[in-house]
Amino acid sequence: MTELLAKAFLLLGQMPAAAQDDIARALLGMADVADVQDIEPKHREAVLEGLAQAERGAFADASVEATVAAAFARAVR
């Protein structure tokens, strides 16, 4: 473990338990070791379907610019 990482863990150890768990989940996700069971059961099916769509390359046909413009237009209404 690097000195910087050790320092970060010392500081994180002083945080409330819920915050520590949130950070731990983020770190596990970045390390690509998060388990599918970390996903809330009510969201699991939708997440797995989204991953399957991504693997198939089934993305929206709209251009990125059009998608961003539409989202911006909805946000400023």
Sine and cosine of phi, psi and omega as CSV:
sin_phi,cos_phi,sin_psi,cos_psi,sin_omega,cos_omega
0.00,0.00,0.67,-0.74,0.01,-1.00
-0.97,0.24,0.29,-0.96,0.02,-1.00
-0.89,0.46,-0.64,0.77,0.00,-1.00
-0.90,0.43,-0.69,0.72,0.01,-1.00
-0.91,0.42,-0.64,0.77,0.05,-1.00
-0.88,0.48,-0.67,0.74,0.04,-1.00
-0.89,0.47,-0.68,0.73,0.00,-1.00
-0.88,0.47,-0.69,0.72,0.00,-1.00
-0.91,0.41,-0.57,0.82,0.08,-1.00
-0.88,0.47,-0.69,0.72,0.02,-1.00
-0.93,0.37,-0.65,0.76,0.00,-1.00
-0.90,0.43,-0.52,0.85,0.01,-1.00
-0.90,0.44,-0.28,0.96,0.01,-1.00
-1.00,-0.03,-0.10,0.99,-0.03,-1.00
-0.99,0.13,0.32,-0.95,0.07,-1.00
-0.86,0.50,0.45,-0.89,-0.07,-1.00
-0.83,0.56,-0.67,0.74,-0.03,-1.00
-0.89,0.46,-0.65,0.76,0.03,-1.00
-0.92,0.40,-0.63,0.78,0.04,-1.00
-0.88,0.48,-0.67,0.74,0.01,-1.00
-0.90,0.43,-0.66,0.76,0.03,-1.00
-0.87,0.49,-0.71,0.71,-0.01,-1.00
-0.93,0.38,-0.63,0.78,0.03,-1.00
-0.88,0.48,-0.68,0.73,0.04,-1.00
-0.88,0.48,-0.67,0.74,0.01,-1.00
-0.89,0.45,-0.69,0.72,0.01,-1.00
-0.90,0.44,-0.68,0.73,0.03,-1.00
-0.89,0.45,-0.62,0.78,0.05,-1.00
-0.90,0.45,-0.67,0.75,0.03,-1.00
-0.93,0.38,-0.51,0.86,0.02,-1.00
-0.99,0.12,-0.03,1.00,0.03,-1.00
0.87,0.50,0.63,0.78,0.06,-1.00
-0.85,-0.52,0.13,0.99,0.02,-1.00
-0.91,0.42,0.62,-0.79,-0.03,-1.00
-1.00,-0.05,0.54,-0.84,0.05,-1.00
-0.83,0.56,-0.50,0.86,-0.03,-1.00
-0.94,0.34,-0.17,0.99,0.09,-1.00
-0.95,0.31,-0.27,0.96,0.00,-1.00
-1.00,0.09,0.69,-0.72,0.02,-1.00
-0.84,0.54,0.69,-0.73,-0.05,-1.00
-0.80,0.60,-0.59,0.80,-0.03,-1.00
-0.94,0.35,-0.29,0.96,-0.01,-1.00
-0.97,-0.25,-0.19,0.98,-0.14,-0.99
-0.84,0.54,-0.73,0.68,-0.05,-1.00
-0.88,0.48,-0.68,0.73,0.00,-1.00
-0.92,0.40,-0.63,0.78,0.01,-1.00
-0.91,0.41,-0.71,0.70,0.01,-1.00
-0.89,0.45,-0.63,0.78,0.05,-1.00
-0.90,0.43,-0.66,0.75,0.04,-1.00
-0.88,0.47,-0.66,0.75,0.04,-1.00
-0.90,0.43,-0.65,0.76,0.03,-1.00
-0.89,0.45,-0.66,0.75,0.04,-1.00
-0.89,0.46,-0.66,0.75,0.01,-1.00
-0.89,0.45,-0.66,0.75,0.02,-1.00
-0.90,0.44,-0.57,0.82,0.03,-1.00
-0.98,0.19,-0.21,0.98,-0.06,-1.00
0.98,0.22,0.41,0.91,-0.04,-1.00
-1.00,0.06,0.99,0.16,-0.01,-1.00
-0.95,-0.30,0.27,-0.96,0.03,-1.00
-0.87,0.49,0.55,-0.84,-0.01,-1.00
-0.98,0.18,-0.37,0.93,-0.07,-1.00
-0.90,0.44,0.53,-0.85,0.04,-1.00
-0.94,0.35,0.39,-0.92,0.02,-1.00
-0.86,0.51,-0.69,0.73,-0.01,-1.00
-0.87,0.49,-0.69,0.72,-0.01,-1.00
-0.91,0.41,-0.64,0.77,0.00,-1.00
-0.91,0.42,-0.71,0.70,0.01,-1.00
-0.91,0.41,-0.67,0.74,0.01,-1.00
-0.89,0.46,-0.66,0.75,0.01,-1.00
-0.91,0.41,-0.66,0.75,0.03,-1.00
-0.91,0.42,-0.65,0.76,0.03,-1.00
-0.90,0.44,-0.68,0.73,-0.01,-1.00
-0.88,0.48,-0.65,0.76,0.03,-1.00
-0.92,0.39,-0.60,0.80,-0.07,-1.00
-0.94,0.34,-0.52,0.85,-0.07,-1.00
-1.00,-0.02,-0.03,1.00,0.03,-1.00
-0.95,0.31,0.00,0.00,0.00,0.00
